Amino acid sequence: MTTVTALKPSAAHKPLPAPNSDFYQITGTLSTDEQAILKKVREFMEAKVAPIINKYWVEDAFPFEVLPALKELNIGGLGVDGYGYKRASDKLHGMLIMEMTKVDASFATFFGVHIGLAMGTIAVLGSEEQKQKWLPPMARLEKIGCFGLTEPLVGSGTGGGLTTTAKREGDTWILNGQKKWIGNAPWCDVSIIWARDVDDNQVKGFIVENKATPGFSVEKIQNKMALKVVQNGLITMTDCRVPEANRLQHANSFRDTAHVLRLTRSGVGWMATGLQMGAYEAALKYTQQRLQFGKPIASFQMVQDLIARMLGNVTACQSTMLRLAEIEESGKLLDQHASLAKAFTTARMRETVAWAREVCGANGIVVDNNVGRFFSDAEALYSYEGTFQMQNLIVAKAATGFSAFV
């Protein structure tokens, strides 16, 4: 454990302000009931996840021990409208993800993949029968899901053609291909798999029951440098037989896939914001305690400059995401809105975590101080759900009227 020379309190010293990354008090825009839900999640993350997360991050393992307490929060159905649950506002949903990421981006990714990508796909593109069958147990976290879109050789180009194929034979579909970097895949129960129908060349979606589907296998991706707690997998499908009843009835082209991604891309913006909040607060606490030349380094001008820059980035991203949530609530969210938020927040995130690491000096690369974990995890958020460059092309197409896509 890295030791930090702490500032000794004295009668002459006033108590130092506690690190506060909600400088513009955006959580105060939630209703009283929503704030109570957010408070429950904050307390869960601080009490159950924060004390153990560095150990699991180093070991590249998932903390299954906290899942019973997570289930007790009863927040798995906040993205569902009906089926025994009431959908949360986009603002609350985003702030919950932000609050989780403030402690650990991997844990937030696990949760976001499950309720946003897996459950969200079924909620938006599934038939009524599929929603009734899958959404309640997934909301109770009895069944955990993943989202299989990215392939070993197809990342940003998924819209241009998937190599995973689907061939219909009567009331059965035969799936063949691979999916890579799929969060939750090594241990989850249900996979949303996207494949190209060989007959009409359109993208179709399927609900695959992992353990009950012969020819479906998952290999855990090893030796990651980011998001080490969330378990990513390489899925291989060899003549997997999926019943027509498990084909997503309203997923008939990549346009439908893109609709789901538009809704979840805003979640990455909230994650990028929350990650900055965690890095900022950890770095600020460190500078308040770390003594150099007999004084806490938080009193030095150049350190204060970086603290202010970090807080500016955090606040700008919070304000961006707050407005994006309002647009989403109004039903006017477009691809370019989500893309600008994702690109902006992840770019600012990279700056913030670098400055946080910088003010911590050599101690900034030690996992025990948390900043190093945030620094590494930021790289994954910067790339997934569409790269920075892809998001900018979407935004610029809307702004200029010209498409630069090949």
Secondary structure, DSSP 8 states (H G I E B T S, - for coil): ----------TTS-------S-TT-GGGGS-HHHHHHHHHHHHHIIIIITTTHHHHHHHT---GGGHHHHHHH--TTTT-SBTTB----HHHHHHHHHHHHHH-HHHHHHHHIIIIIIHHHHHHHS-HHHHHHHHHHHHTTSS-EEEE--BTTBSGGGGG--S-EEEEETTEEEEEEEEEEEETTTT-SEEEEEEEETTT--EEEEEEEGGGSTTEEEEE----SS--SS-EEEEEEEEEEEEGGGB-TT--SHHHHHHHHHHHHHHHHHHHHHHHHHHHHHHHHHHHH-EETTEEGGGSHHHHHHHHHHHHHHHHHHHHHHHHHHHHHTT---HHHHHHHHHHHHHHHHHHHHHHHHHTGGGGG-GGGSHHHHHHHHHHHHHTTS-HHHHHHHHHHHHHS-----
